[in-house]
């Protein structure tokens, strides 16, 4: 069944000539995008795209389909604009704060999709530590904040779930196992360690404390999760990072499942101002 998200994906692929970048723009996974394109092509009985080595080319039929898709979505957006005006959503601003890793990975697709549907509403994204986000929520400085592992009573809208993984230099002895067999935090406790915080209180150190383990040889602490991979690759130590923060280029690295498995969830929480904002409630409804 083709829906509006599928049509927006097709146009993004046609414009960007790249499936993964288009998927990120519309807020879905690359595998989900590839599956959706295959389903649409099967439904139409013809190819819309040709996969080439470095990009995706649009077929002749695909060009004709894109013309109709653009016209259809333009009409739909015009109808939505009428609805926004009737609800007072034709103008406004949402201040949304988050810690760095979510701002770089999860939010771009969500924000661009919302902006496309409601062009009159500006979403201002602010970066801060999880402590700063909590303070801004309490002070009503922002309408929405991304909170890590939110308690049920906070009525958060969960936007992501991440597994923690161990990151080792490629030739590390622990990396001789299968990735699924994994590695335990206690096995990393005495290793030279690169502690990556991502601007959050929940990181390898706090995970180790919960497991009754002490990381005894923390060589360097970095806020940027991407920096941890660089330092591990250079042999400065091992690390534990969220799976979503893994670099696309993993040469020189060994990624292992953490055992027992550990996860983090992140969700959007409203401040008092956010609960009273029609724009914020529209944003949350459409996630």
Protein Blocks (a to p, Z undefined) as FASTA:
>chain_A
ZZfklmmmmmmmmmnopaklmmmmnopafklmmmmmmmmmmmnopafbdcdfkbccddfk
lmmmmmmmmmmmmmmmmmmmmmmmmnopagccddddddfklmmmmmmmmmmmmmmmmmmb
ccddddddfklmmmmmmnomafbdcdehiafklopacfbdcdddddddfklmklmpcfkl
opafklmmmgccdddeklpabdfklmmmmnopacfbbfbdcfblklmmmmmmnopaccdd
dfklpcfblghiacddddddddddddddddfklmmpmklmmmmmmZZ
